[in-house]
Amino acid sequence: MAKIEDLRTKSDDELAVELAELKREQFNLRFQSATNQLERPARIQEVRRDVARIKTLQNERAASATAKA
């Protein structure tokens, strides 16, 4: 699980890469769930929240960039 403090230290590019990885993992977890092969059902919720954390951080950075401009 990603902590917000750890995410804040990453660059925009690193966040985009991590977001893509989490989206891929979320996709795989969804398929595992559909075929009843999921070992940790709570991981779906963890990944979903991590995606939300990253998107929130990206939105905050975009808002602050437009406010400065």
C-alpha positions in Angstrom: 0.0 0.0 0.0 1.3 3.4 -1.0 1.6 6.1 1.6 0.8 9.6 0.5 4.1 10.9 1.8 6.0 8.4 -0.4 3.9 9.4 -3.4 4.5 13.1 -2.9 8.2 12.6 -3.3 7.8 11.0 -6.7 7.9 12.9 -10.0 4.9 13.2 -12.3 6.4 10.6 -14.7 7.0 8.2 -11.8 3.4 8.6 -10.7 2.1 7.9 -14.2 4.2 4.7 -14.4 3.0 3.6 -11.0 -0.6 4.4 -12.0 -0.3 2.3 -15.1 1.1 -0.6 -13.1 -1.7 -0.4 -10.6 -4.3 -0.3 -13.4 -2.8 -3.4 -14.9 -2.8 -5.2 -11.5 -6.4 -4.1 -11.0 -7.3 -5.6 -14.4 -5.6 -8.9 -13.5 -7.3 -9.0 -10.1 -10.7 -8.5 -11.7 -10.1 -11.5 -13.9 -8.9 -13.6 -11.0 -12.0 -12.7 -9.1 -14.2 -13.7 -12.0 -12.6 -17.1 -12.2 -12.5 -17.6 -8.4 -8.7 -17.7 -8.3 -8.3 -14.7 -6.1 -6.1 -15.3 -3.1 -6.4 -12.0 -1.3 -9.8 -10.3 -2.0 -8.8 -7.3 0.1 -6.0 -6.5 -2.5 -8.7 -5.3 -4.9 -9.7 -2.6 -2.4 -6.0 -1.7 -1.7 -5.2 -1.2 -5.4 -8.4 0.8 -5.9 -7.4 3.2 -3.1 -3.8 3.5 -4.3 -5.1 4.5 -7.7 -7.3 7.1 -6.0 -4.4 8.4 -4.0 -2.3 8.8 -7.2 -5.1 10.5 -9.1 -5.8 12.9 -6.3 -2.1 13.8 -6.1 -2.0 14.4 -9.9 -5.1 16.6 -9.7 -3.6 18.6 -6.8 -0.4 19.2 -8.8 -2.4 20.2 -11.9 -4.5 22.6 -9.9 -1.5 24.2 -8.3 0.2 24.5 -11.7 -2.8 26.3 -13.2 -3.1 28.5 -10.2 0.6 29.6 -10.5 0.2 30.3 -14.2 
